[in-house]
Amino acid sequence: MDMQQSYPIEIAWVDSLGSADSFLIRPSPAWTYWEPKAETIHGISREPLIRAGLSVEQAAERLSDALGLENGVQRRA
């Protein structure tokens, strides 16, 4: 596998209270590389990512919200 050309396809987490979230990430137009071996390992083909994934920006915003971040910095209480 070529780790320098790889990109995230899914984000998932469970917090200390047991709340969980996960979502697929739609490949950016510049992310053209696809590794069949990785697909075999994770079992997710490119089509569902394109169809149901969040944009990179939406994914970053959702993760930042879950972590309590604003522009990558912890929000003040």
C-alpha positions, 0 to 999 in steps of 0.5 A: 500500500502507498501510504503517501497517497492514502487519505481518510475514508471514515472517522469514528469515535466513542467518548467517555460517556459511551456516546458514539459517532461515525461517518464516511468521508467523500474523496476530494476531487484531488484524491484520485488514488485508490488502493484495492488492497486497502479496500479488501481490508476495510471492506468499503468501496469508493462508490459509497464514499462518493454517494454518502460521504461527507465533504472533507470540510463537513467532516472536519467541522463535525469532528471539531465540534465533537472535540470542542474545537474552534479553528483547531483550538479548544473552545473556552468554557 
